[in-house]
Amino acid sequence: MARFGACPAAAPTEAVLWWLAGLITVADWIGSDEDLFPPDGLLGEALREEHARMALCNIGWRAAALRPGLGFGELFPDFAATPLQRAAFERINRPGAYLIEGAMGCGKTEAALAAAYRLISGGHAGGLYFALPTQTTSNKIHERVDAFLSRIEARPHELRLAHGTAWLREDFHMPILSPSFAKDDRSASRNVRDEDEAVAVRDHVRAACSWFASGKRALLTSFGVGTVDQALLGIVAAKHFFVRQFGLAGKVVILDEIHTYDLYTGTLLDNLVKRLRELRCTVIILSATLTGQRREELIRAAGAIPIANNNDYPLITLAPEGKNAGTISLPADTPKTIQVATTKESDAAIADTCLERAEAGQCVLWIRNTVDEAQASYRLLKSANRQDGPHLGLLHARFPLWRREQLEQLWLEALGKESNNRPQGCVLVATQVVEQSVDIDADFLATDLAPTDMLLQRIGRLWRHTRPNRPGRSEVLIQTGLTLENFRNGSAVELKTLLGRSVFVYAPYLLLRTFDLWTRQSQIELPGDIRMLLEETYRDATSSEPVGWTELAREIDDSRKVLRQAADLAALVRRQPALADEEGVQTRWTPKARRTLHLLLATASPDSLPGHRIRLMLADGTTTDFPDFRFDLAAARAVHSNLVRIQVPVWRAMRLLSLAGTPPEWLESIAPSKTVLGVVRKTDGAILFGDMESGMTWHLDEGVTFPRRAAPSSPATTPTTDYDDDEPYD
């Protein structure tokens, strides 16, 4: 009573109950350190408090200490504030929910960080978590936020990175226990009555080590950057979801690129915004391509009352809880005119166009909707390129981490803002991995047809920075698969066939809407046309649309119902068992017809060594020894750097798992579930499971490839699960 005051008179809300569960759990984990808190309980009160301070110090848990009174110019000394950034810095100064809408590359990140500084330094928030859609974008923003914190913190800061592979990048000071190691570890189970209780205690200790020694710690420390999935795992029935709620409570939470989420993740995001506001967080939402309807949904999720739609752009929306939302209209950036052309030309013809542009000195970006198509396009370019011709590259999510990072660094250095060695002509083929928060600046863009918001994100890579003497004009070429004659008269099945593999990534109806709109544009002006293009694409269906369109519109409506229901069910934490605390499993929608596997690439079969050790030569050229009965951090990092995440149809997943057989214990203890070991044959790159050919191949410049399948003989037999989509997240 003396320390915490009287109990509250009113019954606590669900948010308060889960926050309290998180507080108790984290306190118990900290108190599980028997070196500081011996089980005999003989420490005096003064010593207990001293040891408690030492325990918090050991895990780096301390309050933020910011330099007070900094202006925007001191926060970001390299450039002058734009009107949007000044407005965010001045007006976002109280707890609440805010939406910042502006064109790609207009400085929304800096606007949100400046607002976060005002809130934290003013005592309105206790820290910051910056959430992005993917691990790649999180890694890039982590570097920018780290530099920002070095300017505002009054003492050395700790910025943690939170996502599934963040621990590969950071140094840890606490042990991480694996299931196989814990079986033999009795230190975690002293003073227990039976083996069942001992197992529970060891599980409890492993959970504490996992949280404090992994990227999850970003949610508990004052400052963190990571994926939105790490925050979303706080409102689904994942194990220890309430610890995430406790870690985020009272912070500024920045949600970036929210337009990229489907309805399943979007529904979870609405629930997250609602819960964050209940936890007294300030939520700042960033987007370049919000529709008016989506803005209204987010305002309601924040507990505010939407008012008449404001179509100004850029725009800041203020959503105070229980009150009418307000808006701040801002002057638009200097307009940029983009020439637009659509074509039904073949991939080979597009490849010729890209090479011609590159030979004329342009840096060309060609974005494909699936990994298989990107790989095929790269092969076309290679076969058509002349000796000493333009430099070619390929970037997608089916590379192991070590190779993907090499390629990303190569192309960011070549095509980034500060590049000193910009090529005199090149072609980079990529999937959606370059679509957002990646500083690639192209002279010419070729792209598959995609929904308007995705097209706008891709166009954000075109003439991204001011450069003197650019070759050519700012142009985008959209490969559609349709013509003005066939897109209105085909049946639903015929239209899907004409749209090709893109229908396995995006809703066919949205692709048709986008095609209808963009074929009527010979040029667009950014940012002035963004609102019109978005609203026209996502407006309600009309009775005058063709029969095939109507059928596809019904499909998307049915899909929306399924996704929304699945998301609402996932958020009912009281009615669900404790699900795996694994990024992407509960927070992203994977069709039931597909499975996710992890492929570990090696160049030779594992060798057995004395002392129960395994030696393995990995695809990155390293040789690593694996202890057979305990977890080894260096070995785990080596494994994860050589993993490739693949999403395949169920039939292919079952075949691969059957060929690979039961994974060895040394691999099970350090790799994700459903990991298979593949050995690359040196002569042709074929990936073997033991002596069996998997059908997959590995190439340093192409990544992992699957066997090519014949095209369907007729629209009626179009396969619906045989194609291998681009990764929905990375």
CORKA-V617242 format. One record per residue. N is the residue number from 1. RES is the residue in one small letter. PHI is phi as a letter, one per 30 degrees, with the letter a starting at -180 (none if undefined). OMEGA is omega in whole degrees, -180 to 180 (* if undefined). Layout:
n	res	phi	omega
N	RES	PHI	OMEGA
N	RES	PHI	OMEGA
This chain:
n	res	phi	omega
1	m	none	-178
2	a	d	-176
3	r	d	-170
4	f	c	-180
5	g	i	-178
6	a	d	176
7	c	d	180
8	p	d	-179
9	a	d	-178
10	a	d	178
11	a	d	-179
12	p	d	176
13	t	d	178
14	e	d	179
15	a	d	180
16	v	d	-180
17	l	d	-180
18	w	d	175
19	w	d	180
20	l	d	177
21	a	d	177
22	g	d	179
23	l	e	-178
24	i	d	-178
25	t	d	-180
26	v	d	178
27	a	d	179
28	d	d	178
29	w	d	180
30	i	d	-180
31	g	d	179
32	s	d	178
33	d	d	-174
34	e	d	175
35	d	d	179
36	l	c	-177
37	f	b	-177
38	p	d	-175
39	p	d	-180
40	d	d	175
41	g	i	-174
42	l	c	179
43	l	d	174
44	g	d	-176
45	e	d	-179
46	a	d	-180
47	l	d	177
48	r	d	180
49	e	d	178
50	e	d	179
51	h	d	177
52	a	d	177
53	r	d	178
54	m	d	-180
55	a	d	179
56	l	d	178
57	c	d	-178
58	n	d	-180
59	i	c	176
60	g	i	-176
61	w	c	179
62	r	a	-179
63	a	d	176
64	a	d	177
65	a	b	-175
66	l	c	173
67	r	d	-174
68	p	d	168
69	g	i	-180
70	l	d	174
71	g	c	-177
72	f	e	-180
73	g	d	177
74	e	d	177
75	l	d	-178
76	f	b	-172
77	p	d	-174
78	d	d	-180
79	f	a	178
80	a	d	-179
81	a	d	172
82	t	d	176
83	p	e	179
84	l	d	-179
85	q	d	178
86	r	d	-179
87	a	d	179
88	a	d	-178
89	f	d	-176
90	e	d	-171
91	r	c	179
92	i	c	-175
93	n	b	177
94	r	b	178
95	p	e	-180
96	g	l	176
97	a	b	-176
98	y	b	176
99	l	c	178
100	i	c	-180
101	e	c	179
102	g	a	-176
103	a	d	178
104	m	e	177
105	g	i	-177
106	c	d	178
107	g	j	179
108	k	d	-180
109	t	e	180
110	e	d	178
111	a	d	-179
112	a	d	180
113	l	d	178
114	a	d	178
115	a	d	179
116	a	d	177
117	y	e	180
118	r	e	-176
119	l	d	-178
120	i	d	-179
121	s	d	178
122	g	d	178
123	g	i	-179
124	h	c	180
125	a	a	-177
126	g	c	-179
127	g	l	-173
128	l	b	166
129	y	b	-177
130	f	c	-173
131	a	c	-179
132	l	b	-173
133	p	d	-171
134	t	b	177
135	q	d	-179
136	t	d	180
137	t	d	177
138	s	d	180
139	n	d	-178
140	k	d	-180
141	i	d	178
142	h	e	180
143	e	d	-179
144	r	d	180
145	v	d	178
146	d	d	178
147	a	d	178
148	f	d	-179
149	l	d	179
150	s	d	179
151	r	d	-174
152	i	c	-178
153	e	d	-180
154	a	d	179
155	r	b	-180
156	p	e	-175
157	h	c	174
158	e	b	177
159	l	c	-177
160	r	c	178
161	l	c	-175
162	a	b	165
163	h	a	-170
164	g	e	-180
165	t	c	-179
166	a	d	-177
167	w	d	176
168	l	d	-172
169	r	c	-170
170	e	b	176
171	d	c	-178
172	f	c	-177
173	h	c	178
174	m	b	180
175	p	d	173
176	i	c	-177
177	l	c	176
178	s	c	180
179	p	e	-178
180	s	d	180
181	f	d	-176
182	a	d	180
183	k	e	-177
184	d	c	-175
185	d	c	-178
186	r	c	-178
187	s	d	-179
188	a	d	-173
189	s	b	175
190	r	d	175
191	n	i	175
192	v	c	-169
193	r	d	-177
194	d	b	-175
195	e	d	178
196	d	d	178
197	e	d	178
198	a	d	178
199	v	d	179
200	a	d	179
201	v	d	-180
202	r	d	176
203	d	d	180
204	h	d	180
205	v	d	179
206	r	d	179
207	a	d	179
208	a	d	179
209	c	d	-179
210	s	d	-178
211	w	d	-174
212	f	d	-177
213	a	c	-177
214	s	c	179
215	g	d	177
216	k	d	-179
217	r	e	178
218	a	e	179
219	l	d	-179
220	l	c	179
221	t	d	-174
222	s	d	-175
223	f	b	179
224	g	b	173
225	v	b	179
226	g	a	180
227	t	d	175
228	v	d	179
229	d	e	-180
230	q	d	176
231	a	d	-179
232	l	d	176
233	l	d	176
234	g	d	-180
235	i	b	170
236	v	c	-172
237	a	d	175
238	a	d	-180
239	k	e	179
240	h	i	178
241	f	e	-177
242	f	d	175
243	v	d	177
244	r	d	178
245	q	d	178
246	f	d	-178
247	g	d	-178
248	l	d	-174
249	a	e	174
250	g	i	-178
251	k	c	165
252	v	d	179
253	v	c	180
254	i	c	180
255	l	c	-173
256	d	c	174
257	e	h	-174
258	i	d	179
259	h	d	-174
260	t	d	-172
261	y	c	174
262	d	d	-173
263	l	d	178
264	y	d	180
265	t	d	178
266	g	d	177
267	t	d	175
268	l	d	-180
269	l	d	176
270	d	e	178
271	n	d	178
272	l	d	179
273	v	e	179
274	k	d	-178
275	r	d	179
276	l	d	178
277	r	d	177
278	e	d	178
279	l	c	177
280	r	i	172
281	c	d	165
282	t	c	-177
283	v	c	177
284	i	c	-175
285	i	c	-178
286	l	c	178
287	s	a	172
288	a	c	-169
289	t	b	174
290	l	d	168
291	t	d	178
292	g	d	180
293	q	d	-179
294	r	d	177
295	r	d	-180
296	e	d	178
297	e	d	180
298	l	d	177
299	i	d	179
300	r	d	178
301	a	d	180
302	a	d	177
303	g	i	179
304	a	c	-177
305	i	c	179
306	p	d	175
307	i	c	-179
308	a	e	-176
309	n	d	178
310	n	c	-177
311	n	c	177
312	d	d	-177
313	y	a	2
314	p	d	-175
315	l	a	170
316	i	c	178
317	t	c	178
318	l	c	-174
319	a	b	179
320	p	d	-175
321	e	d	177
322	g	i	-178
323	k	b	178
324	n	d	176
325	a	d	176
326	g	b	-179
327	t	b	174
328	i	b	178
329	s	d	-174
330	l	b	178
331	p	d	-178
332	a	d	175
333	d	d	176
334	t	e	-175
335	p	d	178
336	k	b	-178
337	t	c	-180
338	i	c	174
339	q	d	-175
340	v	b	173
341	a	b	174
342	t	c	-177
343	t	b	174
344	k	c	-177
345	e	e	-180
346	s	d	176
347	d	e	-179
348	a	d	179
349	a	d	177
350	i	d	178
351	a	d	178
352	d	d	179
353	t	d	-179
354	c	d	180
355	l	d	178
356	e	d	179
357	r	d	-179
358	a	d	179
359	e	d	176
360	a	d	175
361	g	j	-178
362	q	d	171
363	c	c	-170
364	v	c	173
365	l	c	180
366	w	c	-176
367	i	c	177
368	r	c	-175
369	n	d	178
370	t	b	-180
371	v	d	-179
372	d	e	-180
373	e	d	178
374	a	d	178
375	q	d	179
376	a	d	179
377	s	d	178
378	y	d	178
379	r	d	177
380	l	d	180
381	l	d	-180
382	k	d	-178
383	s	d	-178
384	a	c	-176
385	n	d	178
386	r	d	176
387	q	d	-176
388	d	i	178
389	g	d	-177
390	p	e	178
391	h	d	-179
392	l	c	178
393	g	a	-179
394	l	b	-179
395	l	b	178
396	h	a	-173
397	a	c	-179
398	r	c	169
399	f	c	169
400	p	d	-172
401	l	e	-175
402	w	d	-178
403	r	d	179
404	r	d	179
405	e	d	176
406	q	e	-177
407	l	d	179
408	e	d	180
409	q	d	179
410	l	e	-175
411	w	d	174
412	l	d	177
413	e	d	-178
414	a	d	-172
415	l	c	180
416	g	d	-176
417	k	d	-173
418	e	c	-176
419	s	d	175
420	n	c	-178
421	n	b	180
422	r	d	-177
423	p	d	172
424	q	d	-178
425	g	j	178
426	c	a	174
427	v	b	173
428	l	c	174
429	v	c	-176
430	a	b	171
431	t	c	-177
432	q	d	-178
433	v	d	178
434	v	c	-168
435	e	d	-173
436	q	b	176
437	s	h	176
438	v	b	-173
439	d	d	174
440	i	c	-174
441	d	c	-177
442	a	c	175
443	d	d	-179
444	f	b	-178
445	l	b	167
446	a	c	-175
447	t	a	169
448	d	d	173
449	l	d	178
450	a	b	177
451	p	e	-172
452	t	e	-178
453	d	d	177
454	m	d	176
455	l	d	180
456	l	d	177
457	q	d	179
458	r	d	178
459	i	d	175
460	g	d	175
461	r	d	-174
462	l	c	-178
463	w	h	-174
464	r	d	-178
465	h	b	178
466	t	d	179
467	r	b	178
468	p	d	170
469	n	h	175
470	r	d	175
471	p	d	177
472	g	i	180
473	r	c	176
474	s	d	-172
475	e	b	172
476	v	b	178
477	l	c	-175
478	i	c	178
479	q	d	-167
480	t	c	-173
481	g	i	-177
482	l	b	170
483	t	b	179
484	l	d	-178
485	e	d	-172
486	n	c	-172
487	f	d	-180
488	r	c	-171
489	n	c	-176
490	g	d	172
491	s	d	-180
492	a	e	-180
493	v	d	180
494	e	d	-180
495	l	d	177
496	k	d	179
497	t	d	180
498	l	d	-179
499	l	d	174
500	g	i	-174
501	r	d	-180
502	s	d	-178
503	v	d	177
504	f	d	179
505	v	c	-176
506	y	b	180
507	a	d	-178
508	p	e	-179
509	y	d	178
510	l	d	177
511	l	d	178
512	l	d	177
513	r	e	-180
514	t	d	179
515	f	d	-179
516	d	e	-178
517	l	d	-172
518	w	d	175
519	t	d	178
520	r	c	-179
521	q	c	172
522	s	c	174
523	q	a	175
524	i	b	178
525	e	c	179
526	l	c	9
527	p	c	-170
528	g	e	-176
529	d	c	-175
530	i	d	-179
531	r	e	-178
532	m	e	-178
533	l	d	-180
534	l	d	-176
535	e	d	179
536	e	d	180
537	t	d	-171
538	y	c	177
539	r	d	-179
540	d	d	177
541	a	d	180
542	t	c	-179
543	s	d	-178
544	s	d	-178
545	e	d	-179
546	p	e	-177
547	v	d	180
548	g	d	178
549	w	d	-178
550	t	d	179
551	e	d	179
552	l	d	176
553	a	d	177
554	r	d	178
555	e	e	-178
556	i	d	176
557	d	d	178
558	d	d	179
559	s	d	180
560	r	d	179
561	k	d	-180
562	v	d	-178
563	l	d	-180
564	r	d	179
565	q	d	180
566	a	d	179
567	a	d	179
568	d	d	179
569	l	d	-180
570	a	d	-178
571	a	d	178
572	l	d	-170
573	v	d	-178
574	r	d	-175
575	r	c	-177
576	q	c	169
577	p	d	178
578	a	d	-177
579	l	c	-177
580	a	d	177
581	d	d	-173
582	e	b	-177
583	e	e	176
584	g	j	-175
585	v	d	179
586	q	c	-170
587	t	c	178
588	r	b	-177
589	w	d	174
590	t	c	180
591	p	e	-178
592	k	d	-179
593	a	d	-176
594	r	b	178
595	r	b	177
596	t	c	177
597	l	b	173
598	h	b	-178
599	l	c	176
600	l	c	-176
601	l	c	176
602	a	b	179
603	t	c	176
604	a	a	178
605	s	d	-178
606	p	d	177
607	d	c	176
608	s	d	-180
609	l	c	175
610	p	e	177
611	g	i	177
612	h	h	178
613	r	c	179
614	i	c	176
615	r	c	-175
616	l	b	174
617	m	c	-174
618	l	c	-174
619	a	d	-180
620	d	d	177
621	g	j	-180
622	t	d	173
623	t	c	-173
624	t	b	175
625	d	c	-178
626	f	c	171
627	p	d	-174
628	d	d	-173
629	f	b	179
630	r	b	-179
631	f	d	177
632	d	b	-173
633	l	d	-179
634	a	d	178
635	a	d	179
636	a	d	178
637	r	d	179
638	a	d	179
639	v	d	-175
640	h	d	177
641	s	d	-178
642	n	c	178
643	l	d	172
644	v	b	178
645	r	d	-179
646	i	b	177
647	q	c	-171
648	v	b	174
649	p	e	-176
650	v	e	-177
651	w	d	-180
652	r	d	178
653	a	d	-180
654	m	d	179
655	r	d	-179
656	l	d	180
657	l	d	179
658	s	d	179
659	l	d	-175
660	a	d	-179
661	g	i	-178
662	t	d	-180
663	p	d	179
664	p	d	-176
665	e	d	-179
666	w	d	179
667	l	d	180
668	e	e	-172
669	s	d	-174
670	i	b	-177
671	a	c	176
672	p	d	176
673	s	d	-179
674	k	h	173
675	t	c	179
676	v	b	-179
677	l	c	178
678	g	c	179
679	v	c	-177
680	v	d	177
681	r	d	-172
682	k	d	-173
683	t	d	-174
684	d	b	179
685	g	i	179
686	a	d	-179
687	i	c	-176
688	l	c	169
689	f	c	-171
690	g	i	176
691	d	c	-175
692	m	c	176
693	e	d	-179
694	s	d	-173
695	g	j	178
696	m	c	175
697	t	b	178
698	w	b	176
699	h	b	-175
700	l	e	-176
701	d	c	-178
702	e	c	-177
703	g	i	179
704	v	d	180
705	t	c	176
706	f	c	177
707	p	d	-178
708	r	d	-178
709	r	c	180
710	a	d	177
711	a	d	179
712	p	d	-177
713	s	d	179
714	s	a	-180
715	p	e	-176
716	a	d	-179
717	t	c	180
718	t	e	178
719	p	d	-178
720	t	c	-178
721	t	b	-174
722	d	d	-177
723	y	d	-178
724	d	c	-175
725	d	d	167
726	d	d	-177
727	e	d	177
728	p	d	172
729	y	a	-178
730	d	b	*
